Amino acid sequence: MIYIKISDMDFYDDAVVLIKSFYPRTEVMQYQEQAEQTRTAQDIVIEPEVPEKDGRSKKELHEAFKCTLYTKLSAQLNKTLPWGYLTGVRPSKIAYTLLEKGADREQILEEFTKKHLVSEKKAQLALQVAQTEKSILEKMDYKNGYSLYIGIPFCPTTCLYCSFTSYSLAAYQSKVQPYLEALLKEMKYVSEAMRGRRLDTVYFGGGTPTTLSAGQLDMLLTELERQFDLSACRELTVEAGRPDSITYEKLCVLKAHHVDRISINPQTMNQQTLDLIGRRHTVEQIEEAFALAGKAGLDNINMDMILGLPGENKEMVQHTLEKIKALAPESLTVHSLAIKRAAALNIWREKYLDLQMDNSDEIVSMAADYAHQMGHQPYYMYRQKNMAGNFENVGYSKPGLECIYNILIMEEKQTIIAMGAGASTKIVFQNETEGGQAGRIERIENVKDVTNYIQRIDEMIERKRKFFSENNF
């Protein structure tokens, strides 16, 4: 156990994230004087230095705090982290912003390595991703358009590491149709509210959208086409992440509705790991689903994999990469395992203490090498708390087949209207800062629970209506 003894709780969350980065899989708590007698000799008490509030901005104070704490922990443990003291989700956004301001390569790399103490390799990755994103967005008028996210929160089963809003189909089968009816009601309101605006991208996520039947998918996509003007839509993506949710009939429905990008996500090609993490399908089913997608005419397929899964070593990761390389998807998203608080892997962590959950620079570099061998380049990136090895998630793609939605959501350049349980709408107010850059960003949240969403759908719609009205959106 690690206890944080801190004089200013404004910096507590920063301390937790950084300390857990140096001490993975260790529980961190706030220090309490009255609990002194309960601590053991193995427990650690860390007392971070809090900066003086001397006129610096809130952002500057937090950066100073993290830099000081990182330097102290790094020296004590003789260890550095690949991303230095950066704890944010979007490191490439730093590079993108600097590019927009006219900074050159050396200035941007120095910002990462000297100021944020990031490794040279990660600084170069952030810059490369930002350059690719900028080249893509410059070709479209993203400021005057918007995107849609449509959430389907059902899955065949819940994976061990998952903390997303997802519900097992076996337990929630009776909720599917009422959920779709509520979702269609929200879609109808959004289509009316956004009428006259250009729709650029649509993303069906979850959960696993292909958990729905072929008939339900057809109905949902038909309603999308009826309610929204898709004539200028550049991209329609449907997550088909679980191979055990895929049938040829469903894939043909997607193709008939002009879905031009799907994901078939193995996470690993090692059967023993699939069994352990609760993905109740076989490696053969992954390969069969990929072949069926090609047969149905879907020719922009992404595959996800996770580094740092329980029990997996370098050789097992390489086996997965070889299998994926043989399938030759158009894009590959490489995740580093992030164990969230709500994931079963964390809730039942004592049960899995003996399992290796390692990630390393060697493994991350190997995944990047395989992506390059497939003709892919990194085009978007994000980070999460509690990531294995303190690394990152990177999307690789063949040039010209990048997911525009992923770039828009990572760089926060465009309004994304989100519908469904647990969906978070993000409104980007353009032209509010000098130079016409994106300014204020506001969120409108939907409730996460499926039953609540169904019962309170009118309230979810009213949240959007009220926000749009009050902000003249």
ZAMARGU-4260 file (C-alpha; in steps of 0.2 Angstrom, whole numbers, plus 5000, padded with zeros to 4 digits):
<rodrens>
0) 5000/5000/5000 | 5006/5018/4996 | 4999/5032/5006 | 5000/5050/4999 | 5002/5063/5013
5) 4998/5080/5004 | 4995/5097/5011 | 4984/5103/4996 | 4971/5091/4989 | 4970/5101/4973
10) 4986/5091/4968 | 4980/5074/4975 | 4974/5067/4958 | 4990/5072/4949 | 5000/5063/4963
15) 4989/5047/4962 | 4992/5045/4943 | 5010/5048/4943 | 5014/5037/4958 | 5004/5023/4951
20) 5014/5025/4935 | 5030/5021/4945 | 5021/5008/4956 | 5009/4998/4944 | 4996/4986/4952
25) 4999/4994/4969 | 4985/5002/4979 | 4986/5021/4983 | 4977/5030/4996 | 4976/5046/5005
30) 4987/5047/5021 | 4976/5048/5037 | 4985/5052/5054 | 4972/5042/5064 | 4976/5026/5054
35) 4995/5026/5058 | 4993/5010/5068 | 4986/5000/5054 | 5000/5002/5042 | 5014/4989/5040
40) 5032/4989/5037 | 5030/4986/5018 | 5018/5001/5016 | 5026/5017/5009 | 5021/5035/5013
45) 5025/5048/5000 | 5024/5067/5004 | 5024/5077/4988 | 5030/5095/4988 | 5016/5107/4984
50) 5021/5123/4974 | 5018/5140/4980 | 5003/5149/4972 | 5013/5163/4966 | 5003/5170/4953
55) 5005/5156/4941 | 4990/5149/4932 | 4982/5133/4937 | 4989/5124/4923 | 5007/5130/4927
60) 5005/5125/4945 | 5000/5108/4941 | 5014/5106/4928 | 5026/5112/4941 | 5019/5099/4954
65) 5020/5085/4942 | 5038/5089/4936 | 5044/5090/4954 | 5036/5074/4960 | 5041/5065/4944
70) 5059/5070/4946 | 5059/5065/4964 | 5052/5047/4961 | 5063/5045/4946 | 5079/5048/4956
75) 5073/5037/4971 | 5068/5022/4960 | 5082/5025/4946 | 5068/5024/4933 | 5061/5035/4920
80) 5044/5034/4911 | 5042/5035/4892 | 5030/5050/4893 | 5039/5059/4907 | 5027/5067/4919
85) 5013/5069/4906 | 4997/5062/4912 | 4984/5068/4899 | 4975/5058/4887 | 4981/5067/4871
90) 4999/5070/4870 | 4999/5073/4852 | 4987/5088/4855 | 5002/5097/4862 | 5012/5094/4845
95) 4997/5098/4835 | 4994/5115/4844 | 5012/5119/4842 | 5011/5115/4823 | 4997/5127/4821
100) 5007/5140/4829 | 5021/5138/4817 | 5033/5129/4828 | 5047/5119/4819 | 5052/5101/4822
105) 5066/5105/4834 | 5055/5116/4844 | 5041/5103/4846 | 5053/5089/4851 | 5062/5101/4864
110) 5045/5105/4871 | 5042/5086/4875 | 5059/5081/4880 | 5066/5096/4889 | 5049/5103/4897
115) 5039/5087/4900 | 5054/5075/4901 | 5047/5064/4888 | 5058/5051/4879 | 5065/5056/4862
120) 5056/5041/4854 | 5039/5046/4861 | 5042/5064/4857 | 5045/5059/4839 | 5029/5048/4839
125) 5018/5062/4845 | 5025/5074/4832 | 5023/5061/4818 | 5005/5058/4823 | 5001/5076/4824
130) 5008/5080/4807 | 4998/5066/4799 | 4982/5072/4808 | 4985/5090/4802 | 4988/5085/4784
135) 4971/5075/4784 | 4961/5088/4793 | 4967/5102/4782 | 4959/5094/4767 | 4942/5095/4775
140) 4931/5110/4782 | 4929/5101/4799 | 4925/5118/4808 | 4908/5119/4800 | 4903/5101/4801
145) 4899/5089/4815 | 4900/5070/4818 | 4889/5057/4826 | 4892/5044/4839 | 4879/5031/4842
150) 4882/5019/4856 | 4876/5001/4857 | 4880/4995/4874 | 4878/4976/4872 | 4891/4963/4871
155) 4891/4944/4870 | 4900/4943/4886 | 4910/4956/4897 | 4929/4955/4895 | 4940/4954/4910
160) 4948/4971/4907 | 4933/4980/4901 | 4926/4995/4910 | 4916/5003/4896 | 4897/5004/4897
165) 4893/4987/4891 | 4880/4973/4896 | 4880/4955/4892 | 4867/4951/4879 | 4862/4935/4889
170) 4856/4945/4904 | 4850/4960/4895 | 4841/4952/4880 | 4824/4959/4885 | 4831/4977/4886
175) 4837/4977/4868 | 4821/4982/4859 | 4816/4995/4872 | 4834/5002/4871 | 4833/5004/4852
180) 4816/5013/4853 | 4823/5025/4865 | 4839/5027/4854 | 4828/5031/4839 | 4819/5044/4849
185) 4835/5052/4853 | 4841/5051/4835 | 4825/5059/4829 | 4828/5074/4840 | 4846/5076/4836
190) 4842/5075/4817 | 4830/5090/4819 | 4842/5100/4830 | 4856/5098/4818 | 4846/5100/4802
195) 4855/5112/4790 | 4872/5107/4796 | 4884/5096/4787 | 4887/5078/4794 | 4905/5073/4791
200) 4907/5056/4800 | 4896/5043/4809 | 4903/5030/4822 | 4893/5016/4829 | 4902/5010/4845
205) 4899/5001/4861 | 4898/4988/4867 | 4897/4979/4852 | 4885/4985/4839 | 4885/4969/4829
210) 4878/4960/4845 | 4861/4967/4837 | 4852/4955/4825 | 4854/4958/4806 | 4836/4965/4806
215) 4839/4977/4820 | 4855/4983/4812 | 4845/4986/4796 | 4832/4995/4805 | 4844/5006/4814
220) 4854/5010/4798 | 4839/5013/4788 | 4833/5026/4801 | 4850/5034/4801 | 4848/5037/4782
225) 4830/5043/4784 | 4834/5055/4798 | 4851/5062/4793 | 4857/5069/4776 | 4872/5058/4773
230) 4876/5065/4756 | 4892/5074/4762 | 4897/5060/4775 | 4915/5055/4773 | 4915/5040/4784
235) 4903/5027/4792 | 4911/5016/4804 | 4903/5001/4814 | 4912/4992/4827 | 4911/4973/4824
240) 4923/4970/4838 | 4918/4953/4844 | 4920/4939/4831 | 4907/4929/4840 | 4894/4943/4836
245) 4898/4943/4817 | 4888/4933/4804 | 4888/4935/4785 | 4870/4941/4785 | 4875/4956/4797
250) 4890/4960/4786 | 4880/4961/4770 | 4868/4973/4779 | 4882/4984/4784 | 4888/4984/4766
255) 4871/4987/4759 | 4870/5003/4770 | 4887/5009/4763 | 4896/5006/4779 | 4914/5009/4774
260) 4924/5004/4789 | 4923/4991/4802 | 4933/4984/4816 | 4936/4965/4820 | 4945/4965/4836
265) 4955/4949/4841 | 4964/4958/4856 | 4975/4942/4855 | 4978/4927/4844 | 4982/4916/4859
270) 4968/4905/4863 | 4973/4903/4882 | 4972/4921/4884 | 4956/4923/4875 | 4949/4910/4887
275) 4956/4919/4902 | 4950/4936/4898 | 4932/4931/4894 | 4931/4932/4875 | 4921/4917/4872
280) 4927/4914/4854 | 4941/4905/4846 | 4956/4911/4835 | 4948/4902/4821 | 4932/4912/4823
285) 4943/4928/4821 | 4950/4922/4805 | 4933/4916/4798 | 4925/4933/4803 | 4939/4942/4793
290) 4936/4931/4778 | 4917/4934/4779 | 4920/4953/4779 | 4930/4952/4763 | 4917/4941/4755
295) 4904/4954/4759 | 4914/4967/4751 | 4920/4977/4766 | 4937/4982/4762 | 4943/4994/4776
300) 4945/4983/4791 | 4953/4988/4807 | 4959/4975/4820 | 4963/4979/4838 | 4976/4971/4849
305) 4981/4973/4867 | 4999/4973/4874 | 5001/4968/4892 | 4987/4955/4893 | 4988/4943/4908
310) 5001/4930/4906 | 5007/4936/4889 | 5025/4937/4885 | 5035/4944/4870 | 5033/4927/4860
315) 5014/4927/4863 | 5013/4945/4857 | 5024/4941/4842 | 5012/4926/4838 | 4997/4938/4838
320) 5006/4950/4826 | 5011/4937/4814 | 4993/4931/4813 | 4987/4948/4810 | 5000/4952/4797
325) 4994/4936/4788 | 4977/4943/4787 | 4983/4960/4781 | 4970/4972/4788 | 4969/4990/4782
330) 4973/4997/4800 | 4979/4990/4816 | 4976/4999/4833 | 4988/4994/4846 | 4982/4996/4864
335) 4992/4995/4880 | 4982/4987/4894 | 4974/4999/4905 | 4966/4992/4921 | 4951/5003/4926
340) 4944/5003/4943 | 4927/4995/4936 | 4936/4981/4927 | 4934/4964/4934 | 4953/4962/4932
345) 4955/4976/4945 | 4940/4971/4956 | 4946/4954/4958 | 4965/4958/4957 | 4970/4946/4971
350) 4964/4932/4960 | 4976/4937/4946 | 4991/4943/4956 | 5002/4928/4950 | 4998/4933/4932
355) 5012/4942/4922 | 5004/4958/4915 | 5020/4966/4908 | 5023/4978/4894 | 5040/4984/4888
360) 5048/4996/4876 | 5054/4981/4866 | 5036/4974/4864 | 5029/4991/4860 | 5043/4994/4847
365) 5039/4976/4840 | 5021/4980/4837 | 5026/4997/4828 | 5038/4987/4817 | 5025/4975/4812
370) 5013/4989/4808 | 5026/4997/4797 | 5029/4980/4788 | 5010/4980/4784 | 5012/4997/4776
375) 5004/5006/4790 | 5009/5023/4798 | 5003/5030/4815 | 4989/5042/4813 | 4981/5044/4830
380) 4986/5041/4848 | 4979/5042/4866 | 4984/5037/4883 | 4974/5031/4898 | 4977/5030/4917
385) 4985/5014/4924 | 4992/5008/4907 | 5004/4993/4907 | 5021/5000/4905 | 5015/5018/4905
390) 5014/5018/4886 | 5000/5023/4874 | 4987/5017/4862 | 4992/5020/4844 | 4981/5018/4828
395) 4991/5013/4813 | 4983/5013/4795 | 4987/5012/4777 | 4989/5030/4770 | 4972/5036/4765
400) 4962/5024/4775 | 4964/5033/4792 | 4948/5034/4803 | 4944/5053/4802 | 4932/5051/4817
405) 4946/5045/4828 | 4957/5060/4823 | 4942/5072/4827 | 4939/5065/4844 | 4957/5065/4849
410) 4961/5082/4843 | 4944/5089/4849 | 4942/5099/4833 | 4924/5096/4830 | 4907/5094/4838
415) 4902/5076/4841 | 4884/5073/4846 | 4883/5057/4855 | 4868/5046/4858 | 4864/5031/4868
420) 4868/5025/4886 | 4884/5032/4893 | 4886/5043/4878 | 4895/5060/4880 | 4892/5074/4868
425) 4906/5086/4865 | 4902/5103/4859 | 4917/5112/4852 | 4914/5131/4850 | 4924/5137/4835
430) 4931/5154/4832 | 4932/5159/4850 | 4950/5162/4851 | 4962/5172/4840 | 4966/5164/4824
435) 4950/5155/4823 | 4955/5140/4833 | 4943/5129/4843 | 4939/5137/4859 | 4927/5132/4873
440) 4923/5114/4874 | 4907/5108/4883 | 4900/5091/4887 | 4882/5084/4888 | 4881/5067/4897
445) 4869/5053/4895 | 4866/5041/4910 | 4876/5025/4909 | 4863/5012/4915 | 4853/5005/4901
450) 4837/5004/4911 | 4839/5022/4916 | 4842/5027/4899 | 4826/5019/4893 | 4816/5026/4907
455) 4823/5043/4906 | 4825/5046/4887 | 4815/5062/4887 | 4826/5069/4901 | 4842/5064/4890
460) 4834/5074/4875 | 4829/5088/4886 | 4847/5090/4892 | 4853/5092/4874 | 4838/5104/4870
465) 4841/5115/4885 | 4860/5116/4881 | 4857/5120/4863 | 4844/5134/4868 | 4855/5142/4882
470) 4871/5142/4871 | 4862/5147/4854 | 4870/5132/4846
</rodrens>
